[in-house]
């Protein structure tokens, strides 16, 4: 998020083209997931950032996705095939997608499954 704000300050003529975003880490069913958030609302950016981070830190995944649903920002599931906890018998993202898939707009499969 800081990078987006810095770019907007350095290039005010392009600020409408620079989305405000961040990567948010959440834990779901014992797995670590990373959500790329883009297009966060500028008028309540600090409040939104703090609220999402607090809910994620407290393990309140449903609250995170409820808030994201209301924000209307782009939600990308980053690295969905990586098994951060070493489990390889199932794609861990399937459970997350079953529960919160309607809020996730896309996935980015950079990296390899471990």
URBELVEN-V867224 format. One record per backbone hydrogen bond with DSSP energy under -1.0 kcal/mol. CO is the residue of the C=O (numbers start at 0). NH is the residue of the N-H. Records with the same first field share a line. If there is no record, write none. Layout:
CO->NH + NH
//
This chain:
0->4
1->5
2->6
3->7
4->8
5->9
6->10
10->13
11->14
13->16
14->17
19->38 + 39
21->36
23->34
25->32
27->30
30->27
32->25
33->77
34->23
35->75
36->21
37->73
41->44
43->47
44->48
45->49
46->50
47->51
48->52
49->53
50->54
51->55
52->56
53->57
54->59
55->58
58->60
59->63
60->64
61->65
62->66
63->67
64->68
65->69
66->70
67->71
73->37
74->104 + 105
75->35
76->107
78->81
81->83
82->85
90->93
92->96
93->97
94->98
95->99
96->100
99->102
105->76
107->78
//
